[in-house]
Amino acid sequence: MFLPFTIVRCNWDYIAILTALSIFLIVCALFGAWLRYRIDTPEILGYVSAMTIDNPDISIPGVELGSASSLDGLQRTQLLKDLRV
């Protein structure tokens, strides 16, 4: 018997797993987009170290008052990791 095309069999278990995971990933993407739309907070953590430069009300342990502006942002942020904001 001659067939002009190749017959391919599918494994229905793999098709079911692929479909379930694809639906799960689509739901996760839609939930992530919904969360990004619903969460309406400003990005303030990047500016915390900038608000503490030469602030007399905030003492950074190990740094003299007035010399904190000589630190770069990453060093100042590491020194402020235990400071409650």
PyMOL Python script that loads the backbone (N, CA, C, O; Angstrom):
from pymol import cmd

cmd.read_pdbstr("""\
ATOM      1  N   MET A   1       0.838  -1.177   0.000  1.00  0.00           N
ATOM      2  CA  MET A   1       0.000   0.000   0.000  1.00  0.00           C
ATOM      3  C   MET A   1       0.882   1.239   0.000  1.00  0.00           C
ATOM      4  O   MET A   1       1.757   1.387   0.852  1.00  0.00           O
ATOM      5  N   PHE A   2       0.652   2.111  -0.942  1.00  0.00           N
ATOM      6  CA  PHE A   2       1.446   3.329  -1.091  1.00  0.00           C
ATOM      7  C   PHE A   2       0.692   4.523  -0.492  1.00  0.00           C
ATOM      8  O   PHE A   2      -0.463   4.770  -0.840  1.00  0.00           O
ATOM      9  N   LEU A   3       1.362   5.271   0.425  1.00  0.00           N
ATOM     10  CA  LEU A   3       0.783   6.479   1.002  1.00  0.00           C
ATOM     11  C   LEU A   3       1.617   7.677   0.555  1.00  0.00           C
ATOM     12  O   LEU A   3       2.841   7.638   0.676  1.00  0.00           O
ATOM     13  N   PRO A   4       1.003   8.731   0.047  1.00  0.00           N
ATOM     14  CA  PRO A   4       1.774   9.873  -0.459  1.00  0.00           C
ATOM     15  C   PRO A   4       2.320  10.795   0.648  1.00  0.00           C
ATOM     16  O   PRO A   4       3.012  11.769   0.352  1.00  0.00           O
ATOM     17  N   PHE A   5       2.021  10.498   1.885  1.00  0.00           N
ATOM     18  CA  PHE A   5       2.521  11.334   2.989  1.00  0.00           C
ATOM     19  C   PHE A   5       2.863  10.430   4.176  1.00  0.00           C
ATOM     20  O   PHE A   5       2.464   9.267   4.240  1.00  0.00           O
ATOM     21  N   THR A   6       3.615  11.011   5.105  1.00  0.00           N
ATOM     22  CA  THR A   6       4.038  10.244   6.268  1.00  0.00           C
ATOM     23  C   THR A   6       2.975  10.319   7.345  1.00  0.00           C
ATOM     24  O   THR A   6       2.452  11.394   7.637  1.00  0.00           O
ATOM     25  N   ILE A   7       2.660   9.196   7.926  1.00  0.00           N
ATOM     26  CA  ILE A   7       1.695   9.150   9.014  1.00  0.00           C
ATOM     27  C   ILE A   7       2.464   9.245  10.323  1.00  0.00           C
ATOM     28  O   ILE A   7       3.377   8.465  10.592  1.00  0.00           O
ATOM     29  N   VAL A   8       2.069  10.218  11.123  1.00  0.00           N
ATOM     30  CA  VAL A   8       2.730  10.440  12.399  1.00  0.00           C
ATOM     31  C   VAL A   8       1.722  10.200  13.505  1.00  0.00           C
ATOM     32  O   VAL A   8       0.593  10.688  13.443  1.00  0.00           O
ATOM     33  N   ARG A   9       2.131   9.448  14.520  1.00  0.00           N
ATOM     34  CA  ARG A   9       1.262   9.211  15.665  1.00  0.00           C
ATOM     35  C   ARG A   9       1.656  10.176  16.765  1.00  0.00           C
ATOM     36  O   ARG A   9       2.836  10.486  16.930  1.00  0.00           O
ATOM     37  N   CYS A  10       0.686  10.649  17.513  1.00  0.00           N
ATOM     38  CA  CYS A  10       0.992  11.550  18.619  1.00  0.00           C
ATOM     39  C   CYS A  10       0.766  10.835  19.935  1.00  0.00           C
ATOM     40  O   CYS A  10      -0.058   9.928  20.047  1.00  0.00           O
ATOM     41  N   ASN A  11       1.518  11.271  20.920  1.00  0.00           N
ATOM     42  CA  ASN A  11       1.364  10.754  22.259  1.00  0.00           C
ATOM     43  C   ASN A  11       0.443  11.728  22.995  1.00  0.00           C
ATOM     44  O   ASN A  11       0.824  12.869  23.254  1.00  0.00           O
ATOM     45  N   TRP A  12      -0.752  11.282  23.326  1.00  0.00           N
ATOM     46  CA  TRP A  12      -1.764  12.171  23.897  1.00  0.00           C
ATOM     47  C   TRP A  12      -1.398  12.649  25.295  1.00  0.00           C
ATOM     48  O   TRP A  12      -1.872  13.696  25.737  1.00  0.00           O
ATOM     49  N   ASP A  13      -0.561  11.892  25.992  1.00  0.00           N
ATOM     50  CA  ASP A  13      -0.095  12.351  27.308  1.00  0.00           C
ATOM     51  C   ASP A  13       0.740  13.624  27.170  1.00  0.00           C
ATOM     52  O   ASP A  13       0.550  14.581  27.920  1.00  0.00           O
ATOM     53  N   TYR A  14       1.658  13.630  26.213  1.00  0.00           N
ATOM     54  CA  TYR A  14       2.490  14.809  25.994  1.00  0.00           C
ATOM     55  C   TYR A  14       1.671  16.002  25.499  1.00  0.00           C
ATOM     56  O   TYR A  14       1.940  17.142  25.877  1.00  0.00           O
ATOM     57  N   ILE A  15       0.688  15.743  24.667  1.00  0.00           N
ATOM     58  CA  ILE A  15      -0.177  16.825  24.184  1.00  0.00           C
ATOM     59  C   ILE A  15      -0.963  17.428  25.358  1.00  0.00           C
ATOM     60  O   ILE A  15      -1.131  18.645  25.437  1.00  0.00           O
ATOM     61  N   ALA A  16      -1.438  16.577  26.259  1.00  0.00           N
ATOM     62  CA  ALA A  16      -2.185  17.063  27.423  1.00  0.00           C
ATOM     63  C   ALA A  16      -1.285  17.875  28.347  1.00  0.00           C
ATOM     64  O   ALA A  16      -1.700  18.920  28.847  1.00  0.00           O
ATOM     65  N   ILE A  17      -0.060  17.411  28.581  1.00  0.00           N
ATOM     66  CA  ILE A  17       0.881  18.162  29.420  1.00  0.00           C
ATOM     67  C   ILE A  17       1.234  19.491  28.772  1.00  0.00           C
ATOM     68  O   ILE A  17       1.259  20.520  29.448  1.00  0.00           O
ATOM     69  N   LEU A  18       1.503  19.486  27.490  1.00  0.00           N
ATOM     70  CA  LEU A  18       1.824  20.715  26.762  1.00  0.00           C
ATOM     71  C   LEU A  18       0.671  21.714  26.829  1.00  0.00           C
ATOM     72  O   LEU A  18       0.895  22.903  27.054  1.00  0.00           O
ATOM     73  N   THR A  19      -0.540  21.248  26.640  1.00  0.00           N
ATOM     74  CA  THR A  19      -1.709  22.128  26.691  1.00  0.00           C
ATOM     75  C   THR A  19      -1.918  22.697  28.094  1.00  0.00           C
ATOM     76  O   THR A  19      -2.171  23.892  28.252  1.00  0.00           O
ATOM     77  N   ALA A  20      -1.812  21.836  29.115  1.00  0.00           N
ATOM     78  CA  ALA A  20      -2.002  22.301  30.492  1.00  0.00           C
ATOM     79  C   ALA A  20      -0.944  23.327  30.878  1.00  0.00           C
ATOM     80  O   ALA A  20      -1.274  24.352  31.475  1.00  0.00           O
ATOM     81  N   LEU A  21       0.307  23.077  30.553  1.00  0.00           N
ATOM     82  CA  LEU A  21       1.366  24.023  30.887  1.00  0.00           C
ATOM     83  C   LEU A  21       1.241  25.322  30.091  1.00  0.00           C
ATOM     84  O   LEU A  21       1.535  26.396  30.615  1.00  0.00           O
ATOM     85  N   SER A  22       0.815  25.237  28.858  1.00  0.00           N
ATOM     86  CA  SER A  22       0.620  26.450  28.067  1.00  0.00           C
ATOM     87  C   SER A  22      -0.491  27.315  28.655  1.00  0.00           C
ATOM     88  O   SER A  22      -0.353  28.536  28.739  1.00  0.00           O
ATOM     89  N   ILE A  23      -1.571  26.694  29.055  1.00  0.00           N
ATOM     90  CA  ILE A  23      -2.667  27.440  29.684  1.00  0.00           C
ATOM     91  C   ILE A  23      -2.205  28.046  31.002  1.00  0.00           C
ATOM     92  O   ILE A  23      -2.539  29.193  31.302  1.00  0.00           O
ATOM     93  N   PHE A  24      -1.433  27.285  31.805  1.00  0.00           N
ATOM     94  CA  PHE A  24      -0.910  27.794  33.074  1.00  0.00           C
ATOM     95  C   PHE A  24      -0.006  29.007  32.848  1.00  0.00           C
ATOM     96  O   PHE A  24      -0.110  29.993  33.578  1.00  0.00           O
ATOM     97  N   LEU A  25       0.871  28.950  31.855  1.00  0.00           N
ATOM     98  CA  LEU A  25       1.765  30.080  31.577  1.00  0.00           C
ATOM     99  C   LEU A  25       1.002  31.307  31.079  1.00  0.00           C
ATOM    100  O   LEU A  25       1.364  32.437  31.406  1.00  0.00           O
ATOM    101  N   ILE A  26      -0.038  31.093  30.300  1.00  0.00           N
ATOM    102  CA  ILE A  26      -0.861  32.220  29.845  1.00  0.00           C
ATOM    103  C   ILE A  26      -1.573  32.862  31.028  1.00  0.00           C
ATOM    104  O   ILE A  26      -1.649  34.088  31.115  1.00  0.00           O
ATOM    105  N   VAL A  27      -2.098  32.039  31.948  1.00  0.00           N
ATOM    106  CA  VAL A  27      -2.757  32.568  33.141  1.00  0.00           C
ATOM    107  C   VAL A  27      -1.756  33.348  33.993  1.00  0.00           C
ATOM    108  O   VAL A  27      -2.087  34.419  34.502  1.00  0.00           O
ATOM    109  N   CYS A  28      -0.543  32.830  34.154  1.00  0.00           N
ATOM    110  CA  CYS A  28       0.491  33.542  34.922  1.00  0.00           C
ATOM    111  C   CYS A  28       0.841  34.878  34.274  1.00  0.00           C
ATOM    112  O   CYS A  28       1.015  35.874  34.976  1.00  0.00           O
ATOM    113  N   ALA A  29       0.947  34.915  32.955  1.00  0.00           N
ATOM    114  CA  ALA A  29       1.255  36.164  32.260  1.00  0.00           C
ATOM    115  C   ALA A  29       0.128  37.175  32.431  1.00  0.00           C
ATOM    116  O   ALA A  29       0.384  38.358  32.656  1.00  0.00           O
ATOM    117  N   LEU A  30      -1.107  36.720  32.327  1.00  0.00           N
ATOM    118  CA  LEU A  30      -2.237  37.629  32.513  1.00  0.00           C
ATOM    119  C   LEU A  30      -2.316  38.121  33.951  1.00  0.00           C
ATOM    120  O   LEU A  30      -2.639  39.286  34.184  1.00  0.00           O
ATOM    121  N   PHE A  31      -2.026  37.250  34.926  1.00  0.00           N
ATOM    122  CA  PHE A  31      -2.022  37.655  36.331  1.00  0.00           C
ATOM    123  C   PHE A  31      -0.908  38.669  36.599  1.00  0.00           C
ATOM    124  O   PHE A  31      -1.109  39.627  37.346  1.00  0.00           O
ATOM    125  N   GLY A  32       0.265  38.464  35.995  1.00  0.00           N
ATOM    126  CA  GLY A  32       1.361  39.422  36.140  1.00  0.00           C
ATOM    127  C   GLY A  32       1.012  40.775  35.551  1.00  0.00           C
ATOM    128  O   GLY A  32       1.328  41.808  36.141  1.00  0.00           O
ATOM    129  N   ALA A  33       0.365  40.784  34.398  1.00  0.00           N
ATOM    130  CA  ALA A  33      -0.058  42.046  33.797  1.00  0.00           C
ATOM    131  C   ALA A  33      -1.120  42.723  34.654  1.00  0.00           C
ATOM    132  O   ALA A  33      -1.102  43.943  34.812  1.00  0.00           O
ATOM    133  N   TRP A  34      -2.041  41.946  35.205  1.00  0.00           N
ATOM    134  CA  TRP A  34      -3.069  42.519  36.078  1.00  0.00           C
ATOM    135  C   TRP A  34      -2.436  43.111  37.333  1.00  0.00           C
ATOM    136  O   TRP A  34      -2.823  44.195  37.768  1.00  0.00           O
ATOM    137  N   LEU A  35      -1.452  42.398  37.927  1.00  0.00           N
ATOM    138  CA  LEU A  35      -0.781  42.921  39.113  1.00  0.00           C
ATOM    139  C   LEU A  35      -0.046  44.221  38.811  1.00  0.00           C
ATOM    140  O   LEU A  35      -0.085  45.159  39.607  1.00  0.00           O
ATOM    141  N   ARG A  36       0.626  44.278  37.661  1.00  0.00           N
ATOM    142  CA  ARG A  36       1.345  45.497  37.299  1.00  0.00           C
ATOM    143  C   ARG A  36       0.368  46.660  37.113  1.00  0.00           C
ATOM    144  O   ARG A  36       0.703  47.808  37.406  1.00  0.00           O
ATOM    145  N   TYR A  37      -0.808  46.370  36.640  1.00  0.00           N
ATOM    146  CA  TYR A  37      -1.821  47.412  36.468  1.00  0.00           C
ATOM    147  C   TYR A  37      -2.404  47.845  37.811  1.00  0.00           C
ATOM    148  O   TYR A  37      -2.660  49.030  38.023  1.00  0.00           O
ATOM    149  N   ARG A  38      -2.618  46.877  38.733  1.00  0.00           N
ATOM    150  CA  ARG A  38      -3.276  47.170  40.007  1.00  0.00           C
ATOM    151  C   ARG A  38      -2.349  47.778  41.053  1.00  0.00           C
ATOM    152  O   ARG A  38      -2.786  48.622  41.836  1.00  0.00           O
ATOM    153  N   ILE A  39      -1.089  47.375  41.086  1.00  0.00           N
ATOM    154  CA  ILE A  39      -0.160  47.894  42.084  1.00  0.00           C
ATOM    155  C   ILE A  39       0.260  49.286  41.657  1.00  0.00           C
ATOM    156  O   ILE A  39       0.849  49.475  40.593  1.00  0.00           O
ATOM    157  N   ASP A  40      -0.049  50.249  42.495  1.00  0.00           N
ATOM    158  CA  ASP A  40       0.167  51.642  42.121  1.00  0.00           C
ATOM    159  C   ASP A  40       1.024  52.341  43.173  1.00  0.00           C
ATOM    160  O   ASP A  40       0.604  53.332  43.770  1.00  0.00           O
ATOM    161  N   THR A  41       2.225  51.816  43.393  1.00  0.00           N
ATOM    162  CA  THR A  41       3.126  52.421  44.360  1.00  0.00           C
ATOM    163  C   THR A  41       4.300  53.056  43.642  1.00  0.00           C
ATOM    164  O   THR A  41       4.730  52.561  42.600  1.00  0.00           O
ATOM    165  N   PRO A  42       4.814  54.127  44.175  1.00  0.00           N
ATOM    166  CA  PRO A  42       5.977  54.757  43.535  1.00  0.00           C
ATOM    167  C   PRO A  42       7.246  53.963  43.806  1.00  0.00           C
ATOM    168  O   PRO A  42       7.337  53.241  44.799  1.00  0.00           O
ATOM    169  N   GLU A  43       8.203  54.096  42.935  1.00  0.00           N
ATOM    170  CA  GLU A  43       9.499  53.458  43.108  1.00  0.00           C
ATOM    171  C   GLU A  43      10.355  54.357  43.995  1.00  0.00           C
ATOM    172  O   GLU A  43      11.051  55.245  43.503  1.00  0.00           O
ATOM    173  N   ILE A  44      10.299  54.121  45.305  1.00  0.00           N
ATOM    174  CA  ILE A  44      11.017  55.006  46.219  1.00  0.00           C
ATOM    175  C   ILE A  44      12.317  54.418  46.717  1.00  0.00           C
ATOM    176  O   ILE A  44      13.159  55.165  47.216  1.00  0.00           O
ATOM    177  N   LEU A  45      12.523  53.122  46.608  1.00  0.00           N
ATOM    178  CA  LEU A  45      13.702  52.520  47.194  1.00  0.00           C
ATOM    179  C   LEU A  45      14.991  52.983  46.523  1.00  0.00           C
ATOM    180  O   LEU A  45      16.045  52.985  47.159  1.00  0.00           O
ATOM    181  N   GLY A  46      14.929  53.370  45.272  1.00  0.00           N
ATOM    182  CA  GLY A  46      16.122  53.882  44.611  1.00  0.00           C
ATOM    183  C   GLY A  46      16.517  55.252  45.112  1.00  0.00           C
ATOM    184  O   GLY A  46      17.668  55.657  44.949  1.00  0.00           O
ATOM    185  N   TYR A  47      15.597  55.975  45.715  1.00  0.00           N
ATOM    186  CA  TYR A  47      15.866  57.336  46.144  1.00  0.00           C
ATOM    187  C   TYR A  47      16.122  57.445  47.642  1.00  0.00           C
ATOM    188  O   TYR A  47      16.377  58.544  48.135  1.00  0.00           O
ATOM    189  N   VAL A  48      16.061  56.334  48.383  1.00  0.00           N
ATOM    190  CA  VAL A  48      16.264  56.387  49.833  1.00  0.00           C
ATOM    191  C   VAL A  48      17.681  56.842  50.147  1.00  0.00           C
ATOM    192  O   VAL A  48      17.879  57.668  51.038  1.00  0.00           O
ATOM    193  N   SER A  49      18.666  56.318  49.432  1.00  0.00           N
ATOM    194  CA  SER A  49      20.039  56.715  49.722  1.00  0.00           C
ATOM    195  C   SER A  49      20.274  58.176  49.347  1.00  0.00           C
ATOM    196  O   SER A  49      21.077  58.854  49.988  1.00  0.00           O
ATOM    197  N   ALA A  50      19.587  58.667  48.322  1.00  0.00           N
ATOM    198  CA  ALA A  50      19.756  60.065  47.936  1.00  0.00           C
ATOM    199  C   ALA A  50      19.116  61.010  48.957  1.00  0.00           C
ATOM    200  O   ALA A  50      19.574  62.141  49.122  1.00  0.00           O
ATOM    201  N   MET A  51      18.053  60.553  49.647  1.00  0.00           N
ATOM    202  CA  MET A  51      17.400  61.404  50.643  1.00  0.00           C
ATOM    203  C   MET A  51      18.210  61.507  51.926  1.00  0.00           C
ATOM    204  O   MET A  51      17.938  62.380  52.750  1.00  0.00           O
ATOM    205  N   THR A  52      19.197  60.640  52.117  1.00  0.00           N
ATOM    206  CA  THR A  52      19.969  60.653  53.352  1.00  0.00           C
ATOM    207  C   THR A  52      21.270  61.425  53.240  1.00  0.00           C
ATOM    208  O   THR A  52      22.004  61.519  54.224  1.00  0.00           O
ATOM    209  N   ILE A  53      21.584  61.980  52.078  1.00  0.00           N
ATOM    210  CA  ILE A  53      22.842  62.714  51.922  1.00  0.00           C
ATOM    211  C   ILE A  53      22.795  63.954  52.801  1.00  0.00           C
ATOM    212  O   ILE A  53      21.921  64.808  52.654  1.00  0.00           O
ATOM    213  N   ASP A  54      23.747  64.035  53.709  1.00  0.00           N
ATOM    214  CA  ASP A  54      23.912  65.192  54.599  1.00  0.00           C
ATOM    215  C   ASP A  54      22.644  65.546  55.364  1.00  0.00           C
ATOM    216  O   ASP A  54      22.431  66.714  55.689  1.00  0.00           O
ATOM    217  N   ASN A  55      21.810  64.576  55.652  1.00  0.00           N
ATOM    218  CA  ASN A  55      20.612  64.801  56.448  1.00  0.00           C
ATOM    219  C   ASN A  55      21.001  64.730  57.918  1.00  0.00           C
ATOM    220  O   ASN A  55      21.474  63.684  58.361  1.00  0.00           O
ATOM    221  N   PRO A  56      20.821  65.807  58.701  1.00  0.00           N
ATOM    222  CA  PRO A  56      21.256  65.783  60.098  1.00  0.00           C
ATOM    223  C   PRO A  56      20.399  64.873  60.975  1.00  0.00           C
ATOM    224  O   PRO A  56      20.816  64.530  62.082  1.00  0.00           O
ATOM    225  N   ASP A  57      19.221  64.475  60.517  1.00  0.00           N
ATOM    226  CA  ASP A  57      18.344  63.624  61.316  1.00  0.00           C
ATOM    227  C   ASP A  57      18.647  62.142  61.165  1.00  0.00           C
ATOM    228  O   ASP A  57      18.155  61.329  61.947  1.00  0.00           O
ATOM    229  N   ILE A  58      19.443  61.783  60.178  1.00  0.00           N
ATOM    230  CA  ILE A  58      19.765  60.377  59.927  1.00  0.00           C
ATOM    231  C   ILE A  58      21.253  60.186  60.122  1.00  0.00           C
ATOM    232  O   ILE A  58      22.064  60.800  59.428  1.00  0.00           O
ATOM    233  N   SER A  59      21.605  59.341  61.060  1.00  0.00           N
ATOM    234  CA  SER A  59      23.026  59.046  61.281  1.00  0.00           C
ATOM    235  C   SER A  59      23.336  57.678  60.696  1.00  0.00           C
ATOM    236  O   SER A  59      22.687  56.684  61.021  1.00  0.00           O
ATOM    237  N   ILE A  60      24.331  57.647  59.837  1.00  0.00           N
ATOM    238  CA  ILE A  60      24.768  56.401  59.227  1.00  0.00           C
ATOM    239  C   ILE A  60      25.893  55.847  60.095  1.00  0.00           C
ATOM    240  O   ILE A  60      26.879  56.546  60.328  1.00  0.00           O
ATOM    241  N   PRO A  61      25.774  54.627  60.574  1.00  0.00           N
ATOM    242  CA  PRO A  61      26.817  54.079  61.440  1.00  0.00           C
ATOM    243  C   PRO A  61      28.156  54.005  60.713  1.00  0.00           C
ATOM    244  O   PRO A  61      28.236  53.490  59.598  1.00  0.00           O
ATOM    245  N   GLY A  62      29.204  54.521  61.352  1.00  0.00           N
ATOM    246  CA  GLY A  62      30.548  54.461  60.781  1.00  0.00           C
ATOM    247  C   GLY A  62      30.878  55.602  59.842  1.00  0.00           C
ATOM    248  O   GLY A  62      31.973  55.621  59.279  1.00  0.00           O
ATOM    249  N   VAL A  63      29.976  56.559  59.647  1.00  0.00           N
ATOM    250  CA  VAL A  63      30.212  57.679  58.735  1.00  0.00           C
ATOM    251  C   VAL A  63      29.963  58.972  59.504  1.00  0.00           C
ATOM    252  O   VAL A  63      28.939  59.122  60.171  1.00  0.00           O
ATOM    253  N   GLU A  64      30.907  59.899  59.405  1.00  0.00           N
ATOM    254  CA  GLU A  64      30.739  61.189  60.071  1.00  0.00           C
ATOM    255  C   GLU A  64      29.654  61.996  59.366  1.00  0.00           C
ATOM    256  O   GLU A  64      29.446  61.852  58.162  1.00  0.00           O
ATOM    257  N   LEU A  65      28.969  62.840  60.119  1.00  0.00           N
ATOM    258  CA  LEU A  65      27.940  63.699  59.550  1.00  0.00           C
ATOM    259  C   LEU A  65      28.584  64.690  58.588  1.00  0.00           C
ATOM    260  O   LEU A  65      29.563  65.353  58.932  1.00  0.00           O
ATOM    261  N   GLY A  66      28.040  64.787  57.403  1.00  0.00           N
ATOM    262  CA  GLY A  66      28.563  65.703  56.391  1.00  0.00           C
ATOM    263  C   GLY A  66      29.497  65.047  55.399  1.00  0.00           C
ATOM    264  O   GLY A  66      29.793  65.640  54.362  1.00  0.00           O
ATOM    265  N   SER A  67      29.975  63.839  55.679  1.00  0.00           N
ATOM    266  CA  SER A  67      30.876  63.173  54.736  1.00  0.00           C
ATOM    267  C   SER A  67      30.171  62.077  53.936  1.00  0.00           C
ATOM    268  O   SER A  67      30.812  61.378  53.151  1.00  0.00           O
ATOM    269  N   ALA A  68      28.878  61.923  54.124  1.00  0.00           N
ATOM    270  CA  ALA A  68      28.153  60.852  53.431  1.00  0.00           C
ATOM    271  C   ALA A  68      28.000  61.136  51.944  1.00  0.00           C
ATOM    272  O   ALA A  68      27.779  60.212  51.162  1.00  0.00           O
ATOM    273  N   SER A  69      28.114  62.395  51.541  1.00  0.00           N
ATOM    274  CA  SER A  69      27.945  62.695  50.121  1.00  0.00           C
ATOM    275  C   SER A  69      29.145  62.235  49.305  1.00  0.00           C
ATOM    276  O   SER A  69      29.084  62.224  48.075  1.00  0.00           O
ATOM    277  N   SER A  70      30.241  61.851  49.971  1.00  0.00           N
ATOM    278  CA  SER A  70      31.399  61.362  49.229  1.00  0.00           C
ATOM    279  C   SER A  70      31.265  59.885  48.866  1.00  0.00           C
ATOM    280  O   SER A  70      32.049  59.368  48.070  1.00  0.00           O
ATOM    281  N   LEU A  71      30.279  59.207  49.445  1.00  0.00           N
ATOM    282  CA  LEU A  71      30.044  57.796  49.120  1.00  0.00           C
ATOM    283  C   LEU A  71      29.210  57.687  47.854  1.00  0.00           C
ATOM    284  O   LEU A  71      28.391  58.559  47.562  1.00  0.00           O
ATOM    285  N   ASP A  72      29.423  56.610  47.103  1.00  0.00           N
ATOM    286  CA  ASP A  72      28.534  56.407  45.966  1.00  0.00           C
ATOM    287  C   ASP A  72      27.240  55.758  46.457  1.00  0.00           C
ATOM    288  O   ASP A  72      27.146  55.345  47.613  1.00  0.00           O
ATOM    289  N   GLY A  73      26.263  55.672  45.589  1.00  0.00           N
ATOM    290  CA  GLY A  73      24.934  55.214  45.987  1.00  0.00           C
ATOM    291  C   GLY A  73      24.915  53.807  46.539  1.00  0.00           C
ATOM    292  O   GLY A  73      24.194  53.531  47.497  1.00  0.00           O
ATOM    293  N   LEU A  74      25.711  52.891  45.942  1.00  0.00           N
ATOM    294  CA  LEU A  74      25.713  51.509  46.402  1.00  0.00           C
ATOM    295  C   LEU A  74      26.322  51.398  47.796  1.00  0.00           C
ATOM    296  O   LEU A  74      25.807  50.658  48.634  1.00  0.00           O
ATOM    297  N   GLN A  75      27.407  52.119  48.056  1.00  0.00           N
ATOM    298  CA  GLN A  75      28.011  52.082  49.387  1.00  0.00           C
ATOM    299  C   GLN A  75      27.057  52.652  50.432  1.00  0.00           C
ATOM    300  O   GLN A  75      26.913  52.084  51.514  1.00  0.00           O
ATOM    301  N   ARG A  76      26.410  53.763  50.118  1.00  0.00           N
ATOM    302  CA  ARG A  76      25.482  54.378  51.063  1.00  0.00           C
ATOM    303  C   ARG A  76      24.284  53.474  51.316  1.00  0.00           C
ATOM    304  O   ARG A  76      23.815  53.368  52.449  1.00  0.00           O
ATOM    305  N   THR A  77      23.786  52.823  50.269  1.00  0.00           N
ATOM    306  CA  THR A  77      22.651  51.914  50.418  1.00  0.00           C
ATOM    307  C   THR A  77      23.027  50.713  51.283  1.00  0.00           C
ATOM    308  O   THR A  77      22.222  50.259  52.097  1.00  0.00           O
ATOM    309  N   GLN A  78      24.238  50.199  51.112  1.00  0.00           N
ATOM    310  CA  GLN A  78      24.676  49.080  51.944  1.00  0.00           C
ATOM    311  C   GLN A  78      24.792  49.495  53.405  1.00  0.00           C
ATOM    312  O   GLN A  78      24.514  48.692  54.295  1.00  0.00           O
ATOM    313  N   LEU A  79      25.195  50.731  53.668  1.00  0.00           N
ATOM    314  CA  LEU A  79      25.274  51.207  55.052  1.00  0.00           C
ATOM    315  C   LEU A  79      23.882  51.437  55.651  1.00  0.00           C
ATOM    316  O   LEU A  79      23.716  51.391  56.870  1.00  0.00           O
ATOM    317  N   LEU A  80      22.898  51.680  54.810  1.00  0.00           N
ATOM    318  CA  LEU A  80      21.543  51.966  55.278  1.00  0.00           C
ATOM    319  C   LEU A  80      20.646  50.732  55.322  1.00  0.00           C
ATOM    320  O   LEU A  80      19.437  50.864  55.516  1.00  0.00           O
ATOM    321  N   LYS A  81      21.206  49.542  55.147  1.00  0.00           N
ATOM    322  CA  LYS A  81      20.356  48.353  55.032  1.00  0.00           C
ATOM    323  C   LYS A  81      19.559  48.054  56.289  1.00  0.00           C
ATOM    324  O   LYS A  81      18.495  47.440  56.202  1.00  0.00           O
ATOM    325  N   ASP A  82      20.039  48.468  57.456  1.00  0.00           N
ATOM    326  CA  ASP A  82      19.310  48.202  58.704  1.00  0.00           C
ATOM    327  C   ASP A  82      18.501  49.404  59.179  1.00  0.00           C
ATOM    328  O   ASP A  82      17.869  49.337  60.233  1.00  0.00           O
ATOM    329  N   LEU A  83      18.506  50.495  58.430  1.00  0.00           N
ATOM    330  CA  LEU A  83      17.789  51.705  58.830  1.00  0.00           C
ATOM    331  C   LEU A  83      16.313  51.574  58.488  1.00  0.00           C
ATOM    332  O   LEU A  83      15.966  51.237  57.356  1.00  0.00           O
ATOM    333  N   ARG A  84      15.446  51.837  59.448  1.00  0.00           N
ATOM    334  CA  ARG A  84      14.002  51.787  59.191  1.00  0.00           C
ATOM    335  C   ARG A  84      13.578  53.072  58.520  1.00  0.00           C
ATOM    336  O   ARG A  84      13.923  54.167  58.962  1.00  0.00           O
ATOM    337  N   VAL A  85      12.829  52.925  57.452  1.00  0.00           N
ATOM    338  CA  VAL A  85      12.382  54.090  56.689  1.00  0.00           C
ATOM    339  C   VAL A  85      10.899  54.284  56.930  1.00  0.00           C
ATOM    340  O   VAL A  85      10.301  55.212  56.384  1.00  0.00           O
TER     341      VAL A  85
END
""", "prot")
cmd.dss("prot")
cmd.show_as("cartoon", "prot")
cmd.util.cbc("prot")
cmd.orient("prot")
